[in-house]
Amino acid sequence: MSRTNPDFAILVFAKAPVAGAAKTRLIPLLGADGAAELQGRLLRHALATARAAAPAKLELWCTPDAAHPALVAAAGDVSATLQVQSGDDLGARMAQAFTQSLAHTKYAICIGTDCPALTIRHLHDAAAALRAGHDAVISPAEDGGYTLIGLARHEPRLFTGISWSSDQVMAQTRERLHDCVLRWKELETLWDVDRPEDWQRLQRAGLMNDKHETPAA
């Protein structure tokens, strides 16, 4: 495959699809096994989208470890490197991943697995923004968080003092970006799949192919 983004790494942050521990807010609707199955589908979809953007490096950052067979298989399908998240909260884990990645790659983009609306085009747009001279690029989420963040240089303060898993994440991150005097670009606002109404929206949108999780361009 041609590497159209040879100076980029894409970091996919993911939880193992463990029944009872994955997509817990959807367990009342889907059951523990169904929520874990959805997590596995979202994982494969995110990795397929990232691989289709043709980065120089594709890394799957796992929690609680990288040993779950679904993580190993999904990484193997797209030739992603398995990494283990480390840190007391999401911010510390993201900071560690960016520190490691930017030591070897000019730019890095981090995504999660909760946003099947994120497409190859969004990843290309993020890459273009960083190449154009922005220090950071970010895609807000409708719930007040964000679905993508890319950096041309690591700034640890972006990930400290953030109320993770709240509707204040994006607003607080904007404050950090301003305080750090970074030049940043915001992409379009997207939506995550976390709640029953999100799952219903996912069904209506038809964003994932049940068999192959084919990403949209």
ZAMARGU-4260 file (C-alpha; in steps of 0.2 Angstrom, whole numbers, plus 5000, padded with zeros to 4 digits):
<rodrens>
0) 5000/5000/5000 | 5006/5017/4996 | 5010/5028/5011 | 5001/5044/5007 | 5005/5051/5025
5) 5023/5045/5027 | 5027/5058/5040 | 5012/5053/5051 | 5008/5041/5065 | 4990/5037/5069
10) 4987/5031/5087 | 4971/5022/5090 | 4966/5021/5109 | 4955/5006/5113 | 4948/4996/5127
15) 4947/4977/5126 | 4930/4971/5121 | 4927/4963/5138 | 4909/4959/5143 | 4904/4969/5158
20) 4918/4981/5156 | 4915/4988/5138 | 4902/5001/5133 | 4894/5000/5150 | 4881/5013/5147
25) 4874/5002/5133 | 4873/4986/5143 | 4855/4990/5148 | 4850/4990/5130 | 4862/4977/5122
30) 4867/4966/5137 | 4885/4964/5142 | 4889/4952/5128 | 4881/4964/5115 | 4890/4979/5121
35) 4906/4970/5120 | 4903/4964/5103 | 4899/4982/5098 | 4915/4988/5105 | 4924/4975/5095
40) 4916/4981/5079 | 4920/4999/5083 | 4938/4994/5086 | 4939/4986/5069 | 4931/5000/5060
45) 4942/5013/5068 | 4958/5003/5064 | 4952/5000/5046 | 4949/5019/5044 | 4966/5023/5051
50) 4974/5010/5040 | 4965/5017/5024 | 4973/5034/5028 | 4990/5026/5025 | 5000/5033/5039
55) 5019/5029/5041 | 5015/5021/5058 | 4998/5014/5065 | 4998/5010/5083 | 4984/5002/5094
60) 4986/5008/5111 | 4977/4996/5123 | 4970/4995/5140 | 4970/4987/5152 | 4984/4977/5142
65) 4987/4971/5125 | 4984/4953/5127 | 4966/4951/5123 | 4964/4940/5108 | 4952/4953/5100
70) 4965/4966/5101 | 4979/4955/5095 | 4968/4949/5080 | 4962/4967/5075 | 4980/4974/5076
75) 4986/4960/5065 | 4973/4962/5052 | 4979/4980/5048 | 4998/4978/5053 | 4996/4989/5068
80) 5009/4989/5082 | 5002/4985/5099 | 5006/4997/5114 | 4999/4997/5131 | 4992/5013/5139
85) 5000/5019/5155 | 4995/5033/5167 | 4983/5037/5181 | 4970/5045/5169 | 4966/5047/5151
90) 4976/5063/5150 | 4992/5055/5157 | 4990/5040/5145 | 4988/5051/5130 | 5003/5062/5135
95) 5013/5046/5136 | 5008/5040/5119 | 5011/5057/5111 | 5028/5058/5119 | 5033/5041/5113
100) 5026/5044/5095 | 5033/5061/5092 | 5050/5056/5097 | 5051/5046/5080 | 5037/5054/5069
105) 5035/5072/5063 | 5016/5072/5067 | 5004/5061/5077 | 4985/5060/5077 | 4976/5051/5091
110) 4958/5044/5089 | 4947/5033/5099 | 4935/5019/5094 | 4919/5028/5099 | 4916/5038/5083
115) 4912/5028/5067 | 4907/5045/5059 | 4926/5049/5058 | 4931/5046/5041 | 4947/5044/5030
120) 4944/5062/5025 | 4944/5069/5042 | 4961/5060/5045 | 4968/5068/5029 | 4961/5085/5034
125) 4970/5083/5051 | 4986/5079/5042 | 4984/5093/5030 | 4981/5106/5044 | 4997/5100/5053
130) 5007/5101/5037 | 5001/5118/5034 | 5009/5124/5050 | 4996/5122/5064 | 5003/5115/5080
135) 4987/5106/5084 | 4971/5100/5076 | 4956/5094/5085 | 4939/5088/5080 | 4926/5092/5094
140) 4912/5079/5099 | 4894/5084/5101 | 4895/5078/5119 | 4908/5091/5124 | 4923/5080/5121
145) 4933/5077/5106 | 4935/5063/5093 | 4952/5067/5086 | 4968/5077/5092 | 4984/5079/5081
150) 5000/5087/5086 | 5015/5093/5078 | 5024/5095/5094 | 5020/5088/5111 | 5013/5100/5124
155) 5010/5090/5141 | 4999/5104/5147 | 4985/5100/5135 | 4982/5084/5145 | 4982/5090/5163
160) 4968/5097/5173 | 4955/5091/5161 | 4938/5084/5168 | 4939/5068/5157 | 4923/5060/5153
165) 4913/5076/5155 | 4905/5089/5144 | 4919/5101/5148 | 4933/5092/5140 | 4933/5102/5123
170) 4931/5119/5132 | 4945/5116/5144 | 4956/5109/5130 | 4953/5126/5121 | 4959/5135/5136
175) 4975/5125/5137 | 4978/5127/5118 | 4976/5146/5121 | 4987/5146/5137 | 5001/5136/5128
180) 5000/5149/5113 | 4997/5135/5101 | 4991/5138/5083 | 4977/5126/5081 | 4963/5121/5069
185) 4946/5114/5073 | 4938/5101/5061 | 4919/5098/5060 | 4910/5092/5076 | 4906/5073/5076
190) 4897/5061/5087 | 4902/5047/5098 | 4892/5030/5102 | 4890/5030/5120 | 4872/5030/5125
195) 4856/5021/5119 | 4851/5035/5108 | 4868/5035/5100 | 4866/5017/5096 | 4849/5020/5088
200) 4858/5034/5078 | 4871/5022/5072 | 4858/5010/5066 | 4850/5024/5056 | 4866/5030/5049
205) 4872/5013/5043 | 4890/5018/5045 | 4898/5001/5048 | 4897/4986/5038 | 4893/4971/5049
210) 4905/4959/5041 | 4920/4970/5035 | 4918/4986/5045 | 4922/4995/5028 | 4927/5013/5032
215) 4919/5028/5023 | 4930/5040/5013
</rodrens>
